[in-house]
Structure formats: structure tokens, C-alpha cells
């Protein structure tokens, strides 16, 4: 693993509405980022609106009282929340404030508060901002100009970064999520039957119904007696719809629904997996796909999102343009053990590019960039102030 260069410790605030014990990709990434930054010698504190303990894995958590939360998405848009966030930042002595997701009101509040306090700010977007999401954010931006508040704006993949840059007309850097490749067990591709796994939150954005709808399409392309076993891990508001859709399509006997599992159980599931399938079209990056590659499992995903930063088409998996291709690629891999093994050999080296030491080093580069931006701004303000004083002194009296 690549080591993180030694440097003076920083005090870093990570801010978003969502954090553990709420389970999702952003929440787990914030937890892992906090732990990895701490292990690299920095002091990290989390600011969140999710109820829970005041410390997670040794990381202090400021739980902002945002009740009653807006039901959809557990959002915290309240004036007193903004005041409480600013109070935490004003008293915290932070070197940099790292805010996550434009869909989080608390994140935007933290960006604004940090800017008022003169604290360096980094903003990271974890979602693909196409369609309605982009329209909403553009509208909010026209009202308050929030996209100019962060000193450095980032996205977790090249697709996310390009989308933000197109929306707001400013430079956006790629700041990827991280993974621990050596924590994942190599898959046993000799297992029978072939297992096709998907791991996701069961929300409409993740499109779990498309995973279920791919099952009959895959089955009709497989040789007799070679039907794969489909496994779905995750939970969320679409759980019942997933089960009903499997029943409607007559594929319930081919689908094993395991619900929400912790990371160690997902690791065990990947060790038994032949193909990882992700039907989400607007996937920002996909940590689950990185974990699959770490386990030597080829990935089939959609070509429209950020998974293209991870999966090389035809080498470590396939990127599909539509649901028909998605099912065909799953069937191709399910039927060809030699092809699976060939792709499996390349997966771990790809995952190493996203190993935490490298990702932490990239975060520190971005944090330094934000600190430099603020320093230049302060020098500019100081020069402007001196120029104004000089101009006043040169004015004639009377």
C-alpha cells in the first residue's frame, strides 16, 4: 500500500446531514475518511444532523438538533440549524471544513458559515447532477450563488466533476472515494451455481427494480440447467416493490434477498460471487463496484455514470448502454468461466488506484489548495485595504 507523506497535523471538520448510524454510501465513506485521516495523524470531527452517539470509532461527532426533519431524505433546512453549525465551526479551531453533497442543507450551511468565518472550505458532490437534481441546484444557485462559496469544489468521479463544472462554470476537481483492497477476500470462481450479486440502497435512484427485471432476460440466454443464482443485498423504501416485482416476473425462486448486511457479511458474499451487477444509471462512482474488483469479481454496470472511472469495458467488466445490454453482459459472464477469471485477475490492481493511502494523500492536496486560496484572498483583501488607506491619504483635505 502507498504510504501517506508525513506532514503537520490538521484539524478537519466533515459536514453533512447524514452520518452513521444511518447507513448509505456517503455515510460509510465519511466514516472511513474520518478514520483514515485520523490514522494519518490528523484530528477530525464530524458535524451531522443524524441522531446517534457523540463518538464513532474514536471520531467526535457534533449532532445538530434538526428536529423535526423534512421526511424525504432526512433533511435539516432550519435557520437554527445554520446558527448551530456556525457556532461549532467558530469554536472548533478548524484548519479546513470539508462539506459533502449539495443535496444536504447542512452541508451548504456549513460552506456558507465557513466562508463567513474565513475558514478554508472544500465541497464534494457524491451524486450525478443530471435531470431534476441539476435543475433544482441551478435554481438554488441563481437565488443565492452557493456554488461560489466553496474555496475548492470537487466531485467523486470525472462524470460528477464535469457535470458540476457545466452547471456552475467553475473549475471542479476529482476527489474520489476510497477503499481498502486488501480487506477483501478473493472470489472462488469455481463455485456452482454462478452467483450474480448486487449491493445497493433500495431507493428509486439506485434502480433495484432494474436488477430484478434483468433476471428473466439473463435466464432466457443461459443454457438449460445453468441458471445463475441472483443475490440482492440492501434495504430501503423500495424493498416491498422489489419483492413484488420478483413475484410478478416469476423469478422469486432465482432471487435471494438478504436485506441490509454489515461490511464483513458483504465481504463474505463477494467471496462467493461470480459477477457483480449494478443497474444504476446515475451512479456517481460506486464503492460497491470497487469492493467487487478488490475481490476479483468482474463488474457489469451502466455506461452513463461514474463507474467508467473504475471499470474498463471488456477488461474488468462491461458497461451497458441499456437494460438489454446489461442482461446480455451478465449472461455472457455467467456462461464463460474463463472470461470471468481473466477479468478477475485485473480487478485488484484497478482497486489499488483507489486505496485509502492514495485517496487520503489526494484529500490533503485538495485541503492545501483550499488553504492557499484563502491565503491569497486574505492577501488580496489586505492589499485592497492598504490601497484604500493610501488613496484616502492622497486626497486633498477640505
C-alpha positions as CSV (number, residue, x, y, z in Angstrom):
1,X,0.0,0.0,0.0
2,X,1.1,3.6,-0.7
3,X,2.0,5.4,2.4
4,X,0.7,8.9,3.2
5,X,3.6,11.5,3.3
6,X,4.2,12.9,6.8
7,X,3.1,16.5,7.3
8,X,2.0,18.7,10.2
9,X,-1.4,17.6,11.6
10,X,-4.5,19.4,10.6
11,X,-7.9,19.9,12.3
12,X,-10.6,19.0,9.8
13,X,-14.4,19.2,10.0
14,X,-16.5,16.9,7.9
15,X,-20.1,18.2,7.4
16,X,-23.3,16.7,6.0
17,X,-26.8,16.0,7.1
18,X,-26.2,12.2,7.1
19,X,-23.9,10.1,9.1
20,X,-23.9,6.8,11.0
21,X,-26.0,5.1,12.3
22,X,-27.8,5.9,9.1
23,X,-26.4,3.5,6.5
24,X,-25.6,4.6,3.0
25,X,-22.6,5.1,0.7
26,X,-21.9,8.7,1.8
27,X,-22.3,7.9,5.5
28,X,-19.8,5.0,5.3
29,X,-17.4,7.0,3.2
30,X,-17.4,9.9,5.7
31,X,-16.8,7.4,8.5
32,X,-13.9,5.8,6.6
33,X,-12.4,9.1,5.6
34,X,-12.5,10.3,9.2
35,X,-10.8,7.1,10.4
36,X,-8.2,7.2,7.7
37,X,-7.3,10.9,8.2
38,X,-7.1,10.3,11.9
39,X,-4.7,7.3,11.3
40,X,-2.6,9.7,9.2
41,X,-2.1,11.9,12.2
42,X,-4.9,14.5,11.8
43,X,-7.7,15.5,14.1
44,X,-11.2,15.0,12.5
45,X,-14.6,16.0,13.8
46,X,-18.0,15.3,12.1
47,X,-20.9,17.7,12.0
48,X,-24.2,16.0,11.2
49,X,-28.0,16.1,11.7
50,X,-28.4,12.3,12.1
51,X,-29.2,11.3,15.7
52,X,-26.6,9.0,17.3
53,X,-23.6,8.7,19.6
54,X,-21.2,11.6,20.1
55,X,-18.3,9.5,19.0
56,X,-17.9,6.9,16.2
57,X,-14.7,4.8,16.1
58,X,-12.9,7.5,18.1
59,X,-14.1,10.4,15.9
60,X,-16.1,13.1,17.7
61,X,-19.5,13.8,16.2
62,X,-21.4,17.1,16.7
63,X,-25.1,16.0,16.4
64,X,-27.0,19.1,15.4
65,X,-30.6,19.1,16.5
66,X,-32.6,19.5,13.3
67,X,-35.9,18.1,14.5
68,X,-38.4,17.9,13.0
69,X,-36.5,16.7,9.9
70,X,-38.0,17.0,6.5
71,X,-39.2,13.4,6.0
72,X,-37.9,12.9,2.5
73,X,-34.2,12.3,2.7
74,X,-34.0,13.4,6.4
75,X,-33.0,17.0,5.5
76,X,-32.3,19.7,8.0
77,X,-33.3,23.1,6.5
78,X,-33.9,25.2,9.6
79,X,-32.5,28.6,10.5
80,X,-31.4,27.4,14.0
81,X,-29.5,24.6,12.3
82,X,-27.4,27.1,10.4
83,X,-26.7,29.0,13.7
84,X,-25.7,25.8,15.5
85,X,-23.4,24.8,12.6
86,X,-21.7,28.2,12.6
87,X,-21.3,28.0,16.4
88,X,-19.5,24.6,16.1
89,X,-17.2,26.0,13.4
90,X,-16.5,29.2,15.2
91,X,-15.5,27.4,18.3
92,X,-13.7,24.4,16.7
93,X,-10.4,25.9,15.6
94,X,-10.5,24.0,12.3
95,X,-7.9,24.4,9.6
96,X,-10.3,23.3,6.8
97,X,-14.0,22.4,6.5
98,X,-15.0,19.6,4.1
99,X,-18.7,19.6,3.2
100,X,-20.4,16.7,1.5
101,X,-23.3,16.8,-1.0
102,X,-25.3,19.7,-2.4
103,X,-28.4,17.7,-1.6
104,X,-27.6,18.2,2.1
105,X,-28.8,21.6,3.5
106,X,-26.5,21.2,6.5
107,X,-23.6,20.9,4.1
108,X,-24.5,24.1,2.3
109,X,-25.0,25.8,5.7
110,X,-21.5,24.7,6.7
111,X,-20.0,26.0,3.5
112,X,-21.6,29.4,4.0
113,X,-20.7,29.6,7.6
114,X,-17.1,28.7,7.0
115,X,-16.9,31.3,4.3
116,X,-18.2,34.0,6.7
117,X,-15.7,32.8,9.3
118,X,-12.8,32.9,6.8
119,X,-12.2,29.1,7.1
120,X,-10.9,27.2,4.1
121,X,-13.7,25.1,2.6
122,X,-13.8,22.1,0.3
123,X,-17.1,20.9,-1.1
124,X,-17.6,17.3,-2.5
125,X,-20.5,16.1,-4.6
126,X,-21.4,12.4,-4.3
127,X,-24.2,12.3,-6.9
128,X,-24.6,12.7,-10.6
129,X,-26.4,16.0,-11.1
130,X,-28.4,15.3,-14.2
131,X,-32.1,15.9,-14.7
132,X,-34.2,17.2,-11.9
133,X,-31.3,17.4,-9.4
134,X,-29.3,19.6,-11.6
135,X,-32.3,21.9,-12.3
136,X,-33.0,22.3,-8.6
137,X,-29.4,23.1,-7.8
138,X,-29.1,25.5,-10.6
139,X,-32.3,27.3,-9.4
140,X,-31.0,27.5,-5.8
141,X,-27.7,28.8,-7.2
142,X,-29.4,31.6,-9.1
143,X,-31.1,32.6,-5.9
144,X,-28.1,32.7,-3.5
145,X,-24.9,31.9,-5.6
146,X,-24.0,29.0,-3.3
147,X,-21.7,27.4,-6.0
148,X,-19.2,30.3,-5.4
149,X,-19.0,29.7,-1.6
150,X,-16.5,26.8,-1.5
151,X,-12.9,27.6,-2.0
152,X,-12.4,24.3,-3.8
153,X,-15.2,22.3,-5.5
154,X,-14.8,18.6,-6.1
155,X,-16.8,15.6,-7.4
156,X,-16.2,11.9,-6.6
157,X,-15.7,11.0,-10.3
158,X,-14.9,12.6,-13.6
159,X,-18.6,12.4,-14.6
160,X,-19.7,14.2,-11.4
161,X,-16.9,16.8,-11.8
162,X,-17.8,17.6,-15.4
163,X,-21.5,17.9,-14.5
164,X,-20.8,20.4,-11.8
165,X,-18.4,22.4,-14.0
166,X,-21.0,22.6,-16.7
167,X,-23.7,23.7,-14.3
168,X,-21.7,26.3,-12.4
169,X,-19.0,27.4,-14.8
170,X,-16.1,26.9,-12.4
171,X,-13.2,24.5,-12.0
172,X,-14.1,21.3,-10.3
173,X,-11.5,18.7,-9.2
174,X,-11.9,14.9,-9.0
175,X,-11.7,13.7,-5.3
176,X,-12.6,10.0,-5.3
177,X,-13.9,7.8,-2.6
178,X,-11.6,5.2,-1.1
179,X,-11.4,1.5,-0.5
180,X,-9.2,-0.9,1.4
181,X,-8.4,-3.6,-1.3
182,X,-6.6,-6.0,1.0
183,X,-9.6,-6.2,3.3
184,X,-11.5,-8.2,0.6
185,X,-11.3,-11.9,0.0
186,X,-10.6,-13.3,-3.5
187,X,-13.7,-14.8,-5.0
188,X,-13.9,-18.5,-5.7
189,X,-14.9,-18.7,-9.3
190,X,-15.2,-22.5,-9.3
191,X,-18.4,-22.3,-7.3
192,X,-21.6,-23.7,-8.8
193,X,-24.1,-22.3,-9.4
194,X,-22.8,-19.0,-10.7
195,X,-23.9,-16.2,-8.4
196,X,-24.8,-12.7,-9.6
197,X,-24.7,-10.1,-6.8
198,X,-25.9,-6.5,-6.4
199,X,-25.4,-4.3,-3.3
200,X,-27.3,-1.1,-3.0
201,X,-29.7,1.0,-1.0
202,X,-33.2,0.1,-2.2
203,X,-34.2,3.5,-3.4
204,X,-35.7,4.6,-6.8
205,X,-32.4,6.4,-7.6
206,X,-30.4,3.2,-7.4
207,X,-32.9,1.3,-9.6
208,X,-33.1,-2.0,-7.8
209,X,-36.2,-3.0,-9.9
210,X,-33.9,-3.0,-13.0
211,X,-31.8,-5.6,-11.3
212,X,-34.9,-7.8,-10.8
213,X,-36.1,-7.2,-14.3
214,X,-32.8,-8.3,-15.7
215,X,-33.2,-11.8,-14.2
216,X,-35.7,-13.2,-16.8
217,X,-33.6,-11.7,-19.6
218,X,-30.5,-13.4,-18.3
219,X,-32.2,-16.7,-17.7
220,X,-33.5,-16.9,-21.3
221,X,-30.0,-16.6,-22.6
222,X,-28.5,-19.3,-20.4
223,X,-28.0,-23.0,-21.4
224,X,-30.5,-25.4,-19.9
225,X,-29.6,-26.3,-16.3
226,X,-27.2,-23.4,-16.0
227,X,-29.4,-20.8,-14.3
228,X,-27.4,-18.4,-12.1
229,X,-28.4,-17.6,-8.5
230,X,-29.1,-13.9,-8.1
231,X,-28.4,-12.2,-4.8
232,X,-29.5,-8.7,-3.6
233,X,-28.1,-7.1,-0.5
234,X,-29.5,-3.8,0.8
235,X,-32.6,-2.3,2.2
236,X,-34.7,0.8,1.7
237,X,-38.1,2.2,0.7
238,X,-38.4,0.0,-2.4
239,X,-37.9,-3.3,-0.6
240,X,-41.6,-4.3,-1.0
241,X,-41.7,-3.3,-4.6
242,X,-38.6,-5.4,-5.3
243,X,-40.2,-8.5,-3.8
244,X,-43.5,-7.9,-5.6
245,X,-41.7,-7.4,-8.9
246,X,-39.8,-10.7,-8.5
247,X,-43.1,-12.4,-7.8
248,X,-44.8,-10.8,-10.8
249,X,-42.0,-11.8,-13.1
250,X,-42.0,-15.4,-11.7
251,X,-38.3,-15.2,-10.7
252,X,-38.6,-15.3,-6.9
253,X,-37.0,-18.7,-6.7
254,X,-33.9,-17.4,-8.5
255,X,-33.5,-14.4,-6.2
256,X,-32.0,-14.5,-2.8
257,X,-32.8,-11.3,-0.9
258,X,-30.5,-10.8,2.1
259,X,-31.5,-7.3,3.3
260,X,-29.1,-4.9,4.9
261,X,-25.7,-6.6,5.9
262,X,-22.6,-5.2,7.5
263,X,-19.3,-4.9,5.6
264,X,-17.9,-8.3,6.8
265,X,-21.0,-10.1,5.5
266,X,-20.8,-8.3,2.2
267,X,-17.2,-9.4,2.0
268,X,-18.2,-13.0,2.6
269,X,-20.9,-12.7,-0.1
270,X,-18.4,-11.3,-2.6
271,X,-16.1,-14.3,-1.9
272,X,-19.0,-16.5,-3.3
273,X,-19.8,-14.2,-6.2
274,X,-19.1,-14.7,-9.9
275,X,-20.5,-11.4,-11.3
276,X,-21.3,-8.1,-9.7
277,X,-24.2,-6.2,-11.4
278,X,-25.1,-2.6,-10.8
279,X,-28.2,-1.3,-12.8
280,X,-28.0,2.3,-11.5
281,X,-27.7,4.7,-14.5
282,X,-26.7,7.8,-12.4
283,X,-24.1,6.2,-10.2
284,X,-21.5,8.7,-9.1
285,X,-18.6,6.3,-8.5
286,X,-19.8,3.0,-6.8
287,X,-17.8,1.9,-3.8
288,X,-19.6,-1.5,-4.1
289,X,-18.0,-1.9,-7.6
290,X,-14.6,-1.1,-6.2
291,X,-15.1,-3.7,-3.5
292,X,-16.1,-6.2,-6.1
293,X,-13.0,-5.6,-8.1
294,X,-10.9,-5.9,-4.9
295,X,-12.4,-9.4,-4.6
296,X,-11.6,-10.2,-8.2
297,X,-15.2,-10.1,-9.3
298,X,-16.0,-8.6,-12.8
299,X,-18.5,-5.8,-12.8
300,X,-21.4,-5.2,-15.2
301,X,-22.7,-1.6,-14.8
302,X,-24.4,1.1,-16.8
303,X,-22.2,3.4,-19.0
304,X,-23.9,6.7,-18.1
305,X,-22.4,7.3,-14.7
306,X,-19.0,7.4,-12.9
307,X,-18.4,3.7,-12.9
308,X,-16.4,4.3,-16.1
309,X,-13.7,5.7,-13.8
310,X,-13.4,2.2,-12.3
311,X,-14.4,-0.4,-14.9
312,X,-12.6,-0.7,-18.3
313,X,-15.1,-2.1,-20.8
314,X,-14.0,-5.6,-21.9
315,X,-11.1,-5.8,-19.4
316,X,-12.5,-5.7,-15.8
317,X,-16.2,-5.9,-16.7
318,X,-18.7,-4.4,-19.1
319,X,-20.5,-1.0,-19.3
320,X,-24.0,-1.3,-20.8
321,X,-25.9,1.4,-22.7
322,X,-29.4,0.0,-22.0
323,X,-31.2,-2.7,-20.0
324,X,-30.9,-5.2,-22.8
325,X,-27.1,-4.9,-23.0
326,X,-27.0,-5.1,-19.2
327,X,-28.7,-8.5,-19.2
328,X,-26.6,-9.7,-22.2
329,X,-23.3,-8.9,-20.5
330,X,-24.4,-10.6,-17.3
331,X,-25.4,-13.7,-19.3
332,X,-22.1,-13.6,-21.2
333,X,-20.0,-13.6,-18.0
334,X,-22.2,-16.1,-16.2
335,X,-21.7,-18.6,-19.1
336,X,-18.0,-18.2,-19.5
337,X,-15.8,-19.1,-16.5
338,X,-12.5,-18.5,-18.4
339,X,-13.7,-14.9,-19.3
340,X,-14.6,-14.3,-15.6
341,X,-11.2,-15.5,-14.4
342,X,-9.4,-13.4,-16.9
343,X,-11.2,-10.2,-15.9
344,X,-10.9,-11.2,-12.2
345,X,-7.1,-11.1,-12.4
346,X,-7.1,-7.4,-13.4
347,X,-9.6,-6.2,-10.8
348,X,-7.4,-5.8,-7.7
349,X,-4.8,-3.7,-9.5
350,X,-7.6,-1.3,-10.5
351,X,-8.9,-1.1,-7.0
352,X,-5.4,-0.2,-5.7
353,X,-5.7,3.1,-7.5
354,X,-8.5,4.0,-5.0
355,X,-6.7,2.6,-1.9
356,X,-7.1,4.8,1.1
357,X,-3.4,6.0,1.4
358,X,-3.6,7.4,-2.1
359,X,-7.1,8.8,-1.6
360,X,-6.0,10.4,1.8
361,X,-3.0,12.0,0.1
362,X,-5.3,13.4,-2.6
363,X,-7.6,14.8,0.1
364,X,-4.6,16.6,1.8
365,X,-3.6,18.1,-1.6
366,X,-7.1,19.5,-2.0
367,X,-7.2,20.8,1.6
368,X,-3.8,22.5,1.0
369,X,-5.3,24.0,-2.2
370,X,-8.3,25.5,-0.2
371,X,-5.9,26.9,2.4
372,X,-3.9,28.5,-0.3
373,X,-7.0,30.0,-1.9
374,X,-8.0,31.6,1.4
375,X,-4.4,32.9,2.0
376,X,-4.4,34.5,-1.4
377,X,-7.8,36.0,-0.8
378,X,-6.7,37.5,2.5
379,X,-3.5,38.9,0.9
380,X,-5.7,40.5,-1.8
381,X,-8.1,42.0,0.8
382,X,-5.1,43.3,2.7
383,X,-3.6,44.9,-0.4
384,X,-7.0,46.4,-1.3
385,X,-7.3,47.8,2.3
386,X,-3.8,49.3,2.1
387,X,-4.6,50.8,-1.3
388,X,-7.8,52.4,0.1
389,X,-5.8,53.8,3.0
390,X,-3.3,55.2,0.6
391,X,-5.9,56.7,-1.6
392,X,-7.6,58.4,1.4
393,X,-4.2,59.8,2.5
394,X,-3.6,61.3,-1.0
395,X,-7.0,63.0,-1.1
396,X,-6.8,66.8,-0.5
397,X,-8.2,68.0,2.8
398,X,-11.2,70.2,2.8
